[in-house]
Amino acid sequence: MLAVLGLVLFSGKSRNPGASSDLAALRAVVQLPSAFTAGRWEIFGTPEHTGGAPGPTDYVTLVAELRIAPGDWRRLEAADGGKPFVAPEAARMWLSTPYRTLLAKHKGGEFELQSAQDCRAWSSKVVKSGRQVSGFTCLNGDHALVYLTLMAPGAS
């Protein structure tokens, strides 16, 4: 029995289920305005677990590409600015090319929000704890990139 358990736990398969299109499940994690109507999202850790025994996680990040009317996006309340850290793994393969390119360009470093057109600081709250989390959002057509750091070193 222990051998079977070991094979399941250490088979090299990631525990990360990948992107989801279940917006209700996302709304159970973080508060989102009703203006977001559909899309894909994923929560992942950094360093990302790719098999074997999991190590410590420094960051937990939410990346989403959600449908929103441009007028609704402009009405989202912006958070205080800053330079959010972009996790090295943030450029998820399922993201549209403009967002994947943007995240890849800033991977593992700070993102100067003023340097990107139609991007701004944005924050939300974790549903279960009410804890404020921050990141940014960008607009491209009728799709918004939502990037939130759910957990960071030293955060409580």
C-alpha positions as CSV (number, residue, x, y, z in Angstrom):
1,M,0.0,0.0,0.0
2,L,2.8,2.4,0.8
3,A,4.4,1.7,-2.6
4,V,1.2,2.6,-4.4
5,L,0.8,5.8,-2.3
6,G,4.4,6.6,-3.1
7,L,3.8,6.1,-6.9
8,V,0.8,8.4,-6.8
9,L,2.6,11.1,-4.8
10,F,5.8,11.0,-6.7
11,S,4.7,10.2,-10.2
12,G,6.0,13.4,-11.6
13,K,2.5,14.7,-12.3
14,S,1.8,18.3,-11.2
15,R,-0.8,18.9,-8.6
16,N,-1.7,22.1,-10.5
17,P,-4.9,21.4,-12.4
18,G,-4.2,24.1,-15.0
19,A,-6.6,26.8,-16.2
20,S,-10.2,26.8,-15.3
21,S,-13.2,28.6,-16.9
22,D,-15.4,28.2,-13.8
23,L,-16.0,31.8,-12.9
24,A,-18.1,30.8,-9.8
25,A,-15.1,28.9,-8.4
26,L,-12.9,32.0,-9.0
27,R,-15.5,34.2,-7.2
28,A,-15.3,31.7,-4.3
29,V,-11.6,32.5,-4.0
30,V,-11.4,36.3,-4.6
31,Q,-14.0,39.1,-4.8
32,L,-14.6,40.1,-8.4
33,P,-16.8,42.8,-9.8
34,S,-19.9,41.5,-11.7
35,A,-18.4,43.3,-14.8
36,F,-16.2,40.2,-15.3
37,T,-18.4,37.8,-17.2
38,A,-16.3,34.9,-18.5
39,G,-12.7,33.8,-19.1
40,R,-10.0,31.5,-17.8
41,W,-7.9,31.6,-14.7
42,E,-5.3,29.7,-12.8
43,I,-3.7,29.8,-9.3
44,F,-0.1,28.6,-9.0
45,G,2.8,28.6,-6.6
46,T,6.4,29.8,-7.1
47,P,8.5,27.9,-7.3
48,E,6.0,25.8,-9.3
49,H,5.6,22.2,-8.2
50,T,6.3,20.0,-11.2
51,G,6.5,16.6,-9.5
52,G,8.4,14.8,-6.7
53,A,8.3,16.1,-3.2
54,P,6.9,19.6,-3.1
55,G,9.3,22.2,-1.7
56,P,8.4,25.5,0.0
57,T,6.2,28.0,-1.9
58,D,7.4,31.6,-1.8
59,Y,4.4,33.1,-3.8
60,V,0.9,32.1,-4.7
61,T,-0.4,33.9,-7.7
62,L,-3.7,34.2,-9.5
63,V,-3.6,35.0,-13.3
64,A,-6.8,35.4,-15.2
65,E,-7.9,36.6,-18.6
66,L,-11.5,37.7,-18.2
67,R,-14.1,39.2,-20.5
68,I,-15.2,42.7,-19.6
69,A,-16.6,45.7,-21.5
70,P,-13.9,48.4,-21.9
71,G,-16.2,51.0,-20.2
72,D,-16.7,48.6,-17.2
73,W,-12.9,48.1,-16.9
74,R,-12.3,51.8,-16.8
75,R,-14.8,52.1,-14.0
76,L,-13.0,49.5,-11.8
77,E,-11.5,51.2,-8.8
78,A,-7.8,51.4,-9.2
79,A,-5.6,50.6,-6.2
80,D,-2.6,52.5,-5.0
81,G,0.3,52.2,-7.5
82,G,3.5,50.4,-7.0
83,K,5.7,47.9,-8.7
84,P,4.2,44.5,-8.4
85,F,6.4,41.5,-8.6
86,V,5.7,39.2,-11.6
87,A,6.3,35.5,-10.8
88,P,8.7,33.8,-13.2
89,E,6.0,31.3,-14.2
90,A,3.2,33.9,-14.8
91,A,3.2,33.7,-18.6
92,R,0.8,30.8,-18.8
93,M,0.5,29.0,-22.1
94,W,-3.3,29.5,-22.3
95,L,-3.1,33.3,-22.1
96,S,-3.5,35.3,-25.3
97,T,-0.3,36.3,-26.9
98,P,-0.3,40.0,-25.8
99,Y,-0.7,39.0,-22.1
100,R,1.7,36.1,-22.3
101,T,4.3,38.4,-23.9
102,L,3.7,41.1,-21.2
103,L,4.2,38.7,-18.3
104,A,7.2,37.0,-19.9
105,K,8.9,40.4,-20.4
106,H,8.6,41.2,-16.7
107,K,9.0,37.7,-15.3
108,G,10.9,37.5,-12.0
109,G,11.0,41.2,-11.6
110,E,8.9,44.3,-10.8
111,F,6.4,45.6,-13.3
112,E,6.5,49.4,-13.7
113,L,2.8,49.9,-14.4
114,Q,3.2,53.3,-15.9
115,S,5.3,51.7,-18.7
116,A,2.4,49.8,-20.1
117,Q,-0.6,51.2,-21.8
118,D,-4.0,50.3,-20.3
119,C,-2.5,48.7,-17.2
120,R,-3.0,49.8,-13.6
121,A,-2.7,48.7,-10.0
122,W,-5.7,46.7,-8.8
123,S,-6.6,44.9,-5.6
124,S,-9.3,42.5,-4.3
125,K,-10.1,40.6,-1.2
126,V,-9.7,36.9,-0.5
127,V,-13.3,35.6,0.1
128,K,-12.6,33.4,3.1
129,S,-10.3,35.6,5.1
130,G,-11.2,39.1,3.8
131,R,-7.5,39.7,3.4
132,Q,-6.6,42.4,0.9
133,V,-4.4,41.2,-2.0
134,S,-2.9,43.3,-4.7
135,G,-1.6,43.2,-8.2
136,F,-2.7,44.8,-11.5
137,T,-5.1,44.6,-14.4
138,C,-4.6,45.4,-18.0
139,L,-7.1,45.8,-20.9
140,N,-6.8,44.6,-24.4
141,G,-10.0,44.8,-26.4
142,D,-12.8,43.2,-24.3
143,H,-10.4,41.1,-22.3
144,A,-8.7,42.0,-19.1
145,L,-5.6,40.5,-17.6
146,V,-6.0,40.1,-13.8
147,Y,-2.8,39.4,-11.8
148,L,-3.0,39.1,-8.1
149,T,-0.4,38.0,-5.6
150,L,-2.4,35.9,-3.1
151,M,0.6,35.1,-0.9
152,A,4.1,36.5,-0.7
153,P,7.1,36.1,1.6
154,G,6.5,38.0,4.8
155,A,2.8,38.6,4.1
156,S,0.4,37.7,6.9
